[in-house]
Amino acid sequence: MNKYKVIYYLSIVVFIINLLAMIGSLFGWFTIVEGKYLFWNNIVLLLVFRWVEKKIKFKELVKEKSYERIFSRFSSRY
């Protein structure tokens, strides 16, 4: 598993925990921090999701192109 997928899955877990903490603080079950700060944390996590998804897609695209180059060399030889 590459590091980008690990970051992606960890950020999903943090996003869910942050969302539950935001709902709990809005209902008054507990007060860790104010809900407005948790909202900004969610915005940052969404930016992390986008960044990691772009990195994963770029790596897959580079892999596909390298495979195409390798196989095109073999097909041109035979």
C-alpha positions in Angstrom: 0.0 0.0 0.0 1.5 3.3 -1.0 1.8 6.3 1.3 -0.9 8.3 -0.5 -3.6 5.6 0.1 -2.6 5.4 3.8 -3.0 9.2 4.0 -6.3 9.0 2.2 -7.8 6.3 4.5 -6.5 8.1 7.7 -8.0 11.4 6.5 -11.4 9.6 6.0 -11.3 8.3 9.5 -10.4 11.7 10.9 -13.2 13.3 8.8 -15.8 10.9 10.2 -14.6 11.5 13.8 -14.6 15.2 13.2 -18.1 15.1 11.7 -19.4 13.1 14.8 -17.6 15.6 17.1 -19.3 18.5 15.3 -22.7 16.9 15.6 -22.1 16.1 19.2 -21.0 19.6 20.0 -24.0 21.1 18.2 -26.4 18.9 20.3 -24.5 19.8 23.5 -23.5 16.2 24.3 -19.9 17.3 24.8 -17.8 20.4 24.2 -14.3 19.6 22.9 -14.1 22.7 20.8 -16.6 24.9 19.2 -18.4 23.7 16.1 -17.0 26.5 13.9 -13.5 25.2 14.4 -14.5 21.7 13.5 -16.1 23.1 10.3 -12.8 24.5 9.2 -11.1 21.2 10.0 -13.5 19.5 7.6 -12.7 22.0 4.9 -9.0 21.3 5.3 -9.7 17.6 5.2 -11.6 17.9 2.0 -8.6 19.7 0.4 -6.4 16.8 1.6 -8.8 14.3 -0.1 -8.5 16.2 -3.4 -4.8 16.4 -3.2 -4.3 12.7 -2.4 -6.8 11.7 -5.2 -4.9 13.7 -7.7 -1.6 12.1 -6.6 -3.0 8.6 -6.8 -4.5 9.2 -10.3 -1.2 10.7 -11.5 0.7 7.7 -10.3 -1.7 5.4 -12.0 -1.5 7.4 -15.2 2.3 7.3 -15.1 2.2 3.5 -14.6 -0.1 3.0 -17.5 2.1 5.1 -19.8 5.2 3.2 -18.7 3.5 -0.1 -19.4 2.4 1.1 -22.8 5.9 2.1 -23.7 7.3 -1.3 -22.6 4.7 -3.2 -24.5 5.0 -1.1 -27.6 8.7 -1.8 -27.7 8.0 -5.6 -27.6 5.3 -5.4 -30.3 7.6 -3.4 -32.6 10.3 -5.9 -32.3 8.2 -8.9 -33.3 
